[in-house]
């Protein structure tokens, strides 16, 4: 059986032949208490009326697609 590194290389080559490529994302870990505190602090600092206006604009634009 091939080594794991060889299998990964073969998989990447097969994907490349199909026009695909690997994409890795690094995102904050929502399970972390530190991250959760930081998000809560940012949410608490939001201006409620501005956020509601933004949501109303998003909804209005999304309704244009239904016409």
N, C-alpha and C positions, 0 to 999 in steps of 0.2 A: 504494500500500500504506500502511496506517496506521502511525503512529509506534509504537515499542515501548511507550511509556507508554500509548498508547490501547489497544493490544492487551492489555496487562496489566489495564487498567481493565475492559475488556470481559470478560476471563476471570474477574476477581473478581466481576463482576456476574452472570455465568452461574452461577458456583459459589454465590453468595448465593441465587439463585433456587432452587437445589437444596438449600438449607439447610446449605451448607458455608461454612467460612471458613478463611482462611490462618492457619497457625500457624508461627512461626519459633522455632527452638530454638538456643541458643548453648551449646555443650558444650566441655569441655576437649579439646584436640587430642592424642590418644594418640600422634601421631607426634613430638611435642615431647619432647626429652630432659628438660626441666624437669618436665613433667607426669609423665613416666614415673618419674622419681626420687621425686616427691612421692607417687605411688601406691604405689611400692615401700616407701617409708618407712611409709606408713599400714598397708599389709598386714603389714609386719614387726612392727608394734605390736599386732596383733590377738591376742587370747587364744584359742589353739587350742581349748581345751575349751569355751569359751562359743560359739564359732562352730559347733562340732560339735553342741552342744545345740540351737542355733537351727535348724540344718539338719534335725535329727531332728524337731523340732516342725513345721517346714514340711512335711516328708515325711508325718508322721502326719496333718496336716490335709488334705493333698492326697489321701490315701487315703480320706478320708471321702466324697469325690465319687464314688468307684468303687462304693460300696455302694448 
